[in-house]
């Protein structure tokens, strides 16, 4: 398998699925849907919906119910980036090489675009109920909804963002606080993606727990690698400003543990995750390569 060629094909396939759910830019509310779609279509590798569908395939899913959840997870991820970039948060003016939503439009419209994406994610995920063919399907969709909004809410991503903001006010951030932030701000949506993919594949509880553990490791490793890149990469490579953590006086895994220890932890977490994914009777080699490329990425 030529991974880079296959990755391009899978990104295109994922784009084809999720863009069907974008809202129309019309009426008096057209400006906010324009800002929503601008942010959604600003680029990116569609990591979360791709992890969702590839985990679904690994777990023997038939794909009947998953498309609305693929779109919804990307909408939630995009809204979080729109709000992260605001001056009240990180104040970044670039996102994926393009002006951030608040720079392209204004702060008020960026706030509304983020709100709109979150709300529309719920509307989109609920469309999966229309695809249900029996009571079991309906149960799966309901459980997937719970996972989606648990991991993206106050016990997940938003809770992590809150802890991140509060940590920025203090020079003393404990290792426990830092892991809480990473577990929730970053890993939560990756867990939601892979857990929903597995759940809709009809796996048993033990398998779902194993997938969740792999997803947790992937999420933590992904964020530590992001910290590393904020120090070692370039603005051209990342498509966003580097040195943001230092500028904002943020405590990160790198500032606490150094580059070498951070890189070693990324390797440990990724190896554990890959061992879990490779333990399935039927393997998904593309998923394994995808995880390796995400965690070991240079941009």
LUMNUBA-910868 format. One record per residue (C-alpha): residue number from 0; residue in three letters; chain; x, y, z. Coordinates in steps of 0.001 Angstrom, whole numbers, plus 524288, in hexadecimal, padded with zeros to 5 digits. Layout:
% LUMNUBA-910868
<k->NUM, r->Ala, c->A, u->X, v->Y, w->Z>;
...
This chain:
% LUMNUBA-910868
<k->0, r->Unk, c->A, u->80000, v->80000, w->80000>;
<k->1, r->Unk, c->A, u->804EA, v->80D85, w->7FC47>;
<k->2, r->Unk, c->A, u->8006D, v->814A0, w->8087F>;
<k->3, r->Unk, c->A, u->8015E, v->8227D, w->80321>;
<k->4, r->Unk, c->A, u->7F94E, v->81F1F, w->7F72B>;
<k->5, r->Unk, c->A, u->7EF70, v->817CB, w->7FF5B>;
<k->6, r->Unk, c->A, u->7EED3, v->822F5, w->8092F>;
<k->7, r->Unk, c->A, u->7EBA2, v->82C82, w->7FE42>;
<k->8, r->Unk, c->A, u->7E0DB, v->82374, w->7F975>;
<k->9, r->Unk, c->A, u->7DB21, v->821BF, w->80719>;
<k->10, r->Unk, c->A, u->7DB64, v->83060, w->809B9>;
<k->11, r->Unk, c->A, u->7D408, v->8329F, w->7FD09>;
<k->12, r->Unk, c->A, u->7CA36, v->82818, w->800A6>;
<k->13, r->Unk, c->A, u->7C85C, v->82DEA, w->80E20>;
<k->14, r->Unk, c->A, u->7C6BC, v->83B91, w->80866>;
<k->15, r->Unk, c->A, u->7BC6D, v->8364D, w->7FF32>;
<k->16, r->Unk, c->A, u->7B4C7, v->830BB, w->80AA5>;
<k->17, r->Unk, c->A, u->7B572, v->83BF2, w->81449>;
<k->18, r->Unk, c->A, u->7B3BE, v->84773, w->80B0B>;
<k->19, r->Unk, c->A, u->7A64B, v->8426F, w->8073E>;
<k->20, r->Unk, c->A, u->7A1A1, v->846DC, w->81492>;
<k->21, r->Unk, c->A, u->7A614, v->85513, w->813CB>;
<k->22, r->Unk, c->A, u->79B6F, v->85F57, w->815BF>;
<k->23, r->Unk, c->A, u->796BF, v->86805, w->80AAA>;
<k->24, r->Unk, c->A, u->79B41, v->87623, w->80A5A>;
<k->25, r->Unk, c->A, u->78E56, v->87D26, w->808D1>;
<k->26, r->Unk, c->A, u->784FD, v->886AF, w->80F2C>;
<k->27, r->Unk, c->A, u->787C1, v->89068, w->819F2>;
<k->28, r->Unk, c->A, u->79010, v->88641, w->820D5>;
<k->29, r->Unk, c->A, u->79855, v->883F6, w->814C3>;
<k->30, r->Unk, c->A, u->7A414, v->88B19, w->81A21>;
<k->31, r->Unk, c->A, u->7A5B4, v->881CC, w->82582>;
<k->32, r->Unk, c->A, u->7A441, v->875AE, w->81CF7>;
<k->33, r->Unk, c->A, u->7AE4D, v->87B86, w->813C6>;
<k->34, r->Unk, c->A, u->7B7B1, v->87CF4, w->81F49>;
<k->35, r->Unk, c->A, u->7B473, v->86F29, w->823CA>;
<k->36, r->Unk, c->A, u->7B733, v->8697C, w->8165D>;
<k->37, r->Unk, c->A, u->7C392, v->871C6, w->814C0>;
<k->38, r->Unk, c->A, u->7C8F9, v->86C14, w->8214F>;
<k->39, r->Unk, c->A, u->7C494, v->85E39, w->81E41>;
<k->40, r->Unk, c->A, u->7CAAC, v->85EA9, w->810B0>;
<k->41, r->Unk, c->A, u->7D75D, v->86544, w->814C3>;
<k->42, r->Unk, c->A, u->7DED6, v->8589B, w->812F2>;
<k->43, r->Unk, c->A, u->7E411, v->84E2F, w->81BE4>;
<k->44, r->Unk, c->A, u->7E587, v->83F86, w->81AEC>;
<k->45, r->Unk, c->A, u->7D808, v->83C43, w->82083>;
<k->46, r->Unk, c->A, u->7DEB4, v->8340D, w->82ADC>;
<k->47, r->Unk, c->A, u->7D315, v->831ED, w->833CB>;
<k->48, r->Unk, c->A, u->7C8F4, v->82D96, w->829C5>;
<k->49, r->Unk, c->A, u->7D360, v->8253D, w->8235D>;
<k->50, r->Unk, c->A, u->7D6CA, v->81EC6, w->83047>;
<k->51, r->Unk, c->A, u->7C84D, v->81C73, w->83242>;
<k->52, r->Unk, c->A, u->7C5DF, v->8159E, w->82553>;
<k->53, r->Unk, c->A, u->7D2A2, v->80DE3, w->825B4>;
<k->54, r->Unk, c->A, u->7CFD9, v->80910, w->83382>;
<k->55, r->Unk, c->A, u->7C230, v->80597, w->82ED5>;
<k->56, r->Unk, c->A, u->7C819, v->7FD91, w->823D9>;
<k->57, r->Unk, c->A, u->7D18B, v->7F6FE, w->82D61>;
<k->58, r->Unk, c->A, u->7C5F9, v->7F324, w->835D4>;
<k->59, r->Unk, c->A, u->7BE42, v->7ED5E, w->82A8E>;
<k->60, r->Unk, c->A, u->7B4A2, v->7F898, w->828B2>;
<k->61, r->Unk, c->A, u->7AC61, v->7F9C8, w->81C72>;
<k->62, r->Unk, c->A, u->7AC4E, v->808B0, w->81C2C>;
<k->63, r->Unk, c->A, u->79D8B, v->80A71, w->81C0D>;
<k->64, r->Unk, c->A, u->79C95, v->813AB, w->827AC>;
<k->65, r->Unk, c->A, u->7A9BF, v->81A36, w->8286E>;
<k->66, r->Unk, c->A, u->7A9CA, v->82543, w->81E5E>;
<k->67, r->Unk, c->A, u->7A243, v->82F4A, w->82699>;
<k->68, r->Unk, c->A, u->7AB6D, v->82CCF, w->83207>;
<k->69, r->Unk, c->A, u->7B756, v->82E9F, w->82954>;
<k->70, r->Unk, c->A, u->7B257, v->83C07, w->8254F>;
<k->71, r->Unk, c->A, u->7AE44, v->83F87, w->83328>;
<k->72, r->Unk, c->A, u->7BB75, v->83C76, w->83949>;
<k->73, r->Unk, c->A, u->7C244, v->84504, w->82F44>;
<k->74, r->Unk, c->A, u->7B8B2, v->85017, w->831D2>;
<k->75, r->Unk, c->A, u->7BB63, v->84F43, w->84054>;
<k->76, r->Unk, c->A, u->7CA07, v->84EF3, w->83E13>;
<k->77, r->Unk, c->A, u->7C917, v->85AAA, w->834E8>;
<k->78, r->Unk, c->A, u->7C0F7, v->862A0, w->83E72>;
<k->79, r->Unk, c->A, u->7CB18, v->86029, w->84904>;
<k->80, r->Unk, c->A, u->7D5C9, v->8656C, w->84015>;
<k->81, r->Unk, c->A, u->7CDBC, v->87169, w->83C7B>;
<k->82, r->Unk, c->A, u->7CC0F, v->874A8, w->84AD1>;
<k->83, r->Unk, c->A, u->7DA22, v->8710F, w->84E6A>;
<k->84, r->Unk, c->A, u->7DF29, v->87AFC, w->8449D>;
<k->85, r->Unk, c->A, u->7D748, v->8864E, w->84A55>;
<k->86, r->Unk, c->A, u->7DEC8, v->8914C, w->85106>;
<k->87, r->Unk, c->A, u->7D86B, v->88D73, w->85DE7>;
<k->88, r->Unk, c->A, u->7DE9A, v->87FFA, w->85C97>;
<k->89, r->Unk, c->A, u->7EB56, v->87DE4, w->854FA>;
<k->90, r->Unk, c->A, u->7EA32, v->889A8, w->84BF0>;
<k->91, r->Unk, c->A, u->7EFA5, v->8827D, w->84011>;
<k->92, r->Unk, c->A, u->7EDCA, v->88978, w->83316>;
<k->93, r->Unk, c->A, u->7F0C7, v->87DA6, w->82A75>;
<k->94, r->Unk, c->A, u->7EA47, v->87072, w->8299E>;
<k->95, r->Unk, c->A, u->7EEEB, v->86670, w->81FA2>;
<k->96, r->Unk, c->A, u->7F5F6, v->87116, w->8182A>;
<k->97, r->Unk, c->A, u->7E9F4, v->879BA, w->816E7>;
<k->98, r->Unk, c->A, u->7E4B1, v->88507, w->81EFE>;
<k->99, r->Unk, c->A, u->7DDC7, v->88031, w->82B2D>;
<k->100, r->Unk, c->A, u->7CF1F, v->88212, w->82B2C>;
<k->101, r->Unk, c->A, u->7CFC4, v->88E34, w->833B8>;
<k->102, r->Unk, c->A, u->7D9CB, v->8944F, w->82A84>;
<k->103, r->Unk, c->A, u->7D24A, v->8909E, w->81E3A>;
<k->104, r->Unk, c->A, u->7C56C, v->8959E, w->823D4>;
<k->105, r->Unk, c->A, u->7C584, v->89BAD, w->83169>;
<k->106, r->Unk, c->A, u->7C548, v->89714, w->83F68>;
<k->107, r->Unk, c->A, u->7B689, v->89730, w->840CE>;
<k->108, r->Unk, c->A, u->7B472, v->88F4A, w->83475>;
<k->109, r->Unk, c->A, u->7BEFC, v->8859D, w->83889>;
<k->110, r->Unk, c->A, u->7B811, v->88388, w->8458A>;
<k->111, r->Unk, c->A, u->7AB49, v->88150, w->83E66>;
<k->112, r->Unk, c->A, u->7B1B9, v->87852, w->83468>;
<k->113, r->Unk, c->A, u->7B719, v->86FDE, w->83F62>;
<k->114, r->Unk, c->A, u->7A9E3, v->86FAD, w->8460B>;
<k->115, r->Unk, c->A, u->7A371, v->86C50, w->8392E>;
<k->116, r->Unk, c->A, u->7ACBD, v->8610D, w->8366E>;
<k->117, r->Unk, c->A, u->7AA67, v->85B0F, w->843CC>;
<k->118, r->Unk, c->A, u->79BB2, v->85C1D, w->842AC>;
<k->119, r->Unk, c->A, u->79BB0, v->85737, w->834AB>;
<k->120, r->Unk, c->A, u->7A41A, v->84BAF, w->838C3>;
<k->121, r->Unk, c->A, u->798E1, v->84758, w->8417C>;
<k->122, r->Unk, c->A, u->78F05, v->8490C, w->83686>;
<k->123, r->Unk, c->A, u->797DB, v->84152, w->82D6E>;
<k->124, r->Unk, c->A, u->79A77, v->8360C, w->836D5>;
<k->125, r->Unk, c->A, u->78BD5, v->834D2, w->83954>;
<k->126, r->Unk, c->A, u->78A0E, v->831E4, w->82AE3>;
<k->127, r->Unk, c->A, u->78F90, v->82465, w->82DC8>;
<k->128, r->Unk, c->A, u->7827F, v->820E2, w->833E6>;
<k->129, r->Unk, c->A, u->77C7C, v->8221A, w->8264D>;
<k->130, r->Unk, c->A, u->78602, v->817A4, w->8219A>;
<k->131, r->Unk, c->A, u->7829E, v->80DEF, w->82C4F>;
<k->132, r->Unk, c->A, u->77C0D, v->801A5, w->82726>;
<k->133, r->Unk, c->A, u->7781B, v->7FB4A, w->833F4>;
<k->134, r->Unk, c->A, u->777E0, v->7FCFC, w->842A7>;
<k->135, r->Unk, c->A, u->785FD, v->7F8AB, w->84419>;
<k->136, r->Unk, c->A, u->78A5E, v->80324, w->83A83>;
<k->137, r->Unk, c->A, u->782B5, v->80D3E, w->8422A>;
<k->138, r->Unk, c->A, u->7895E, v->808FE, w->84EB9>;
<k->139, r->Unk, c->A, u->796C8, v->809EA, w->8485F>;
<k->140, r->Unk, c->A, u->793F1, v->817AE, w->84368>;
<k->141, r->Unk, c->A, u->78F50, v->81C12, w->850CF>;
<k->142, r->Unk, c->A, u->79B89, v->81697, w->8574A>;
<k->143, r->Unk, c->A, u->7A40C, v->81D02, w->84CF6>;
<k->144, r->Unk, c->A, u->79D60, v->82A12, w->84FA8>;
<k->145, r->Unk, c->A, u->7A0A3, v->82884, w->85E12>;
<k->146, r->Unk, c->A, u->7AEE5, v->825E5, w->85AE8>;
<k->147, r->Unk, c->A, u->7AFC8, v->83155, w->85178>;
<k->148, r->Unk, c->A, u->7AAB8, v->83B8E, w->85ACC>;
<k->149, r->Unk, c->A, u->7B0AB, v->835DF, w->86724>;
<k->150, r->Unk, c->A, u->7BE4C, v->83680, w->8615F>;
<k->151, r->Unk, c->A, u->7BC37, v->843FD, w->85B71>;
<k->152, r->Unk, c->A, u->7B5B6, v->849FA, w->86775>;
<k->153, r->Unk, c->A, u->7B942, v->84E3C, w->87535>;
<k->154, r->Unk, c->A, u->7BE35, v->84096, w->8788F>;
<k->155, r->Unk, c->A, u->7C684, v->8406B, w->86C4E>;
<k->156, r->Unk, c->A, u->7CB8A, v->84AA7, w->862D1>;
<k->157, r->Unk, c->A, u->7C53D, v->856A5, w->86909>;
<k->158, r->Unk, c->A, u->7C9A9, v->8525A, w->87684>;
<k->159, r->Unk, c->A, u->7D763, v->850EF, w->87127>;
<k->160, r->Unk, c->A, u->7D6D9, v->85E4F, w->86AE1>;
<k->161, r->Unk, c->A, u->7D239, v->8641C, w->877BE>;
<k->162, r->Unk, c->A, u->7DD8E, v->85DE4, w->87F00>;
<k->163, r->Unk, c->A, u->7E6CF, v->862BA, w->87461>;
<k->164, r->Unk, c->A, u->7E219, v->870C2, w->875DD>;
<k->165, r->Unk, c->A, u->7E328, v->87010, w->884A4>;
<k->166, r->Unk, c->A, u->7F0B8, v->86A1E, w->883C7>;
<k->167, r->Unk, c->A, u->7F4EE, v->875B1, w->87B87>;
<k->168, r->Unk, c->A, u->7F29B, v->87E93, w->8873E>;
<k->169, r->Unk, c->A, u->7FC59, v->8776D, w->88FD1>;
<k->170, r->Unk, c->A, u->80AE8, v->874B6, w->88E48>;
<k->171, r->Unk, c->A, u->8094C, v->86817, w->89604>;
<k->172, r->Unk, c->A, u->80218, v->85D72, w->88EA1>;
<k->173, r->Unk, c->A, u->8030B, v->84FC8, w->8944E>;
<k->174, r->Unk, c->A, u->80594, v->843CB, w->88BD1>;
<k->175, r->Unk, c->A, u->7F7F7, v->83F0B, w->88FAB>;
<k->176, r->Unk, c->A, u->7F1D1, v->84BB4, w->88AC6>;
<k->177, r->Unk, c->A, u->7F966, v->84AC5, w->87E16>;
<k->178, r->Unk, c->A, u->7F50A, v->83CE2, w->87B4F>;
<k->179, r->Unk, c->A, u->7E703, v->840B6, w->87E9D>;
<k->180, r->Unk, c->A, u->7E7CF, v->84B73, w->87463>;
<k->181, r->Unk, c->A, u->7ED74, v->84255, w->86A24>;
<k->182, r->Unk, c->A, u->7E3F6, v->83769, w->86D74>;
<k->183, r->Unk, c->A, u->7D872, v->8405D, w->86B89>;
<k->184, r->Unk, c->A, u->7DC13, v->84B82, w->86275>;
<k->185, r->Unk, c->A, u->7E271, v->842DF, w->8582A>;
<k->186, r->Unk, c->A, u->7E08C, v->83468, w->85AED>;
<k->187, r->Unk, c->A, u->7D1ED, v->83570, w->85D8F>;
<k->188, r->Unk, c->A, u->7CE06, v->837B3, w->84F5A>;
<k->189, r->Unk, c->A, u->7D739, v->82D0D, w->84AB1>;
<k->190, r->Unk, c->A, u->7D104, v->823DF, w->8548E>;
<k->191, r->Unk, c->A, u->7C37E, v->827FA, w->84FF8>;
<k->192, r->Unk, c->A, u->7C759, v->8255C, w->841E0>;
<k->193, r->Unk, c->A, u->7CCDF, v->817D2, w->84408>;
<k->194, r->Unk, c->A, u->7C2FB, v->813D0, w->84E62>;
<k->195, r->Unk, c->A, u->7B78D, v->8176F, w->8458C>;
<k->196, r->Unk, c->A, u->7BDCF, v->8104B, w->83A36>;
<k->197, r->Unk, c->A, u->7BF34, v->8041B, w->84299>;
<k->198, r->Unk, c->A, u->7B1BE, v->8054D, w->848CD>;
<k->199, r->Unk, c->A, u->7AAE9, v->8065A, w->83BB6>;
<k->200, r->Unk, c->A, u->7B2D0, v->7FA8D, w->8376D>;
<k->201, r->Unk, c->A, u->7AB99, v->7F29E, w->841B4>;
<k->202, r->Unk, c->A, u->7B72D, v->7EECB, w->84A43>;
<k->203, r->Unk, c->A, u->7B61C, v->7E931, w->857F8>;
<k->204, r->Unk, c->A, u->7B961, v->7F0FA, w->86435>;
<k->205, r->Unk, c->A, u->7C72B, v->7EB92, w->865B3>;
<k->206, r->Unk, c->A, u->7CA8E, v->7EF58, w->857C8>;
<k->207, r->Unk, c->A, u->7C4ED, v->7FCE8, w->859A4>;
<k->208, r->Unk, c->A, u->7CD3E, v->7FEA5, w->865DE>;
<k->209, r->Unk, c->A, u->7D96C, v->7FA80, w->85E4D>;
<k->210, r->Unk, c->A, u->7D667, v->803E8, w->85330>;
<k->211, r->Unk, c->A, u->7D42D, v->80ED3, w->85CFE>;
<k->212, r->Unk, c->A, u->7E167, v->80C30, w->86330>;
<k->213, r->Unk, c->A, u->7E817, v->80CBB, w->855FB>;
<k->214, r->Unk, c->A, u->7E0FD, v->8196A, w->852DE>;
<k->215, r->Unk, c->A, u->7E500, v->81F53, w->85FE6>;
<k->216, r->Unk, c->A, u->7F343, v->81C36, w->85D16>;
<k->217, r->Unk, c->A, u->7F247, v->821AB, w->84F61>;
<k->218, r->Unk, c->A, u->7EC3A, v->82E3D, w->85465>;
<k->219, r->Unk, c->A, u->7F661, v->8308C, w->85EFC>;
<k->220, r->Unk, c->A, u->80192, v->82D65, w->855C4>;
<k->221, r->Unk, c->A, u->7FBC2, v->8363B, w->84B49>;
<k->222, r->Unk, c->A, u->7FB65, v->841C4, w->854C0>;
<k->223, r->Unk, c->A, u->80931, v->83F80, w->859C0>;
<k->224, r->Unk, c->A, u->80DDA, v->83F0A, w->84BA6>;
<k->225, r->Unk, c->A, u->80694, v->84BD7, w->84960>;
<k->226, r->Unk, c->A, u->80E42, v->851AD, w->854BC>;
<k->227, r->Unk, c->A, u->81AD7, v->84CC0, w->84EB3>;
<k->228, r->Unk, c->A, u->81783, v->85292, w->84177>;
<k->229, r->Unk, c->A, u->8144C, v->85FBC, w->84795>;
<k->230, r->Unk, c->A, u->822AA, v->8602D, w->84B5A>;
<k->231, r->Unk, c->A, u->8294C, v->85938, w->84000>;
<k->232, r->Unk, c->A, u->82117, v->85BDF, w->833D5>;
<k->233, r->Unk, c->A, u->81F04, v->867F0, w->82B56>;
<k->234, r->Unk, c->A, u->8130C, v->87047, w->82885>;
<k->235, r->Unk, c->A, u->813A2, v->86BFB, w->81A45>;
<k->236, r->Unk, c->A, u->8137D, v->85D97, w->81E00>;
<k->237, r->Unk, c->A, u->808A2, v->85EB0, w->82817>;
<k->238, r->Unk, c->A, u->80004, v->86894, w->8212C>;
<k->239, r->Unk, c->A, u->7FE86, v->87013, w->82DF0>;
<k->240, r->Unk, c->A, u->80760, v->8783E, w->8369C>;
<k->241, r->Unk, c->A, u->811D2, v->870E6, w->83E21>;
<k->242, r->Unk, c->A, u->8162B, v->8747A, w->84BBA>;
<k->243, r->Unk, c->A, u->80819, v->87708, w->84FF4>;
<k->244, r->Unk, c->A, u->80A03, v->86F66, w->85C7D>;
<k->245, r->Unk, c->A, u->815D2, v->8778E, w->86054>;
<k->246, r->Unk, c->A, u->80F11, v->88437, w->85C61>;
<k->247, r->Unk, c->A, u->80367, v->880D2, w->864DD>;
<k->248, r->Unk, c->A, u->80C02, v->87C09, w->87026>;
<k->249, r->Unk, c->A, u->805F4, v->86E90, w->86F27>;
<k->250, r->Unk, c->A, u->80AE7, v->86306, w->876C6>;
<k->251, r->Unk, c->A, u->80BF0, v->85767, w->86D93>;
<k->252, r->Unk, c->A, u->81133, v->849A8, w->86E3C>;
<k->253, r->Unk, c->A, u->81D88, v->84EBE, w->867AC>;
<k->254, r->Unk, c->A, u->81FAC, v->859F4, w->8713E>;
<k->255, r->Unk, c->A, u->81E17, v->85089, w->87CA2>;
<k->256, r->Unk, c->A, u->8255B, v->844AB, w->8777A>;
<k->257, r->Unk, c->A, u->82E01, v->84974, w->86C5E>;
<k->258, r->Unk, c->A, u->82E72, v->8455C, w->85E23>;
<k->259, r->Unk, c->A, u->83530, v->83828, w->85FC5>;
<k->260, r->Unk, c->A, u->82C16, v->8332B, w->86A70>;
<k->261, r->Unk, c->A, u->82062, v->83849, w->862E6>;
<k->262, r->Unk, c->A, u->82485, v->8310C, w->856AA>;
<k->263, r->Unk, c->A, u->82689, v->8249A, w->85E9D>;
<k->264, r->Unk, c->A, u->818DD, v->825A0, w->8645F>;
<k->265, r->Unk, c->A, u->81316, v->8277B, w->856D2>;
<k->266, r->Unk, c->A, u->819DD, v->81AFC, w->85288>;
<k->267, r->Unk, c->A, u->8153B, v->81357, w->85E7B>;
<k->268, r->Unk, c->A, u->8070E, v->8177B, w->85D15>;
<k->269, r->Unk, c->A, u->806D5, v->8151B, w->84E7C>;
<k->270, r->Unk, c->A, u->80CA3, v->80783, w->84FD5>;
<k->271, r->Unk, c->A, u->8024B, v->803D0, w->859DF>;
<k->272, r->Unk, c->A, u->7F77C, v->808D0, w->8510D>;
<k->273, r->Unk, c->A, u->7FCB1, v->801AA, w->8453B>;
<k->274, r->Unk, c->A, u->7FE00, v->7F500, w->84CE8>;
<k->275, r->Unk, c->A, u->7EF7A, v->7F5CE, w->84FF1>;
<k->276, r->Unk, c->A, u->7EBAF, v->7F887, w->841CF>;
<k->277, r->Unk, c->A, u->7F475, v->7EDA2, w->83CD3>;
<k->278, r->Unk, c->A, u->7EE31, v->7E401, w->8463F>;
<k->279, r->Unk, c->A, u->7E195, v->7E2D0, w->83E72>;
<k->280, r->Unk, c->A, u->7DF1F, v->7D650, w->836FB>;
<k->281, r->Unk, c->A, u->7DCFA, v->7DE3C, w->82A91>;
<k->282, r->Unk, c->A, u->7E662, v->7E9A2, w->829D2>;
<k->283, r->Unk, c->A, u->7E4C5, v->7F703, w->8239A>;
<k->284, r->Unk, c->A, u->7F270, v->7FA1E, w->81EE2>;
<k->285, r->Unk, c->A, u->7EE94, v->80784, w->819FB>;
<k->286, r->Unk, c->A, u->7E9A5, v->80B32, w->82786>;
<k->287, r->Unk, c->A, u->7F66E, v->806A2, w->82D79>;
<k->288, r->Unk, c->A, u->7FE37, v->80ECF, w->823C1>;
<k->289, r->Unk, c->A, u->7F52A, v->81A5F, w->825F7>;
<k->290, r->Unk, c->A, u->7F761, v->819F9, w->8349C>;
<k->291, r->Unk, c->A, u->80621, v->818FE, w->832B3>;
<k->292, r->Unk, c->A, u->8061F, v->82486, w->82967>;
<k->293, r->Unk, c->A, u->7FDC2, v->82D14, w->8324D>;
<k->294, r->Unk, c->A, u->805E4, v->82ACC, w->83E55>;
<k->295, r->Unk, c->A, u->812E4, v->82BDE, w->83756>;
<k->296, r->Unk, c->A, u->80EE5, v->8374F, w->82EB7>;
<k->297, r->Unk, c->A, u->81829, v->84298, w->82C07>;
<k->298, r->Unk, c->A, u->80D91, v->84C7D, w->82873>;
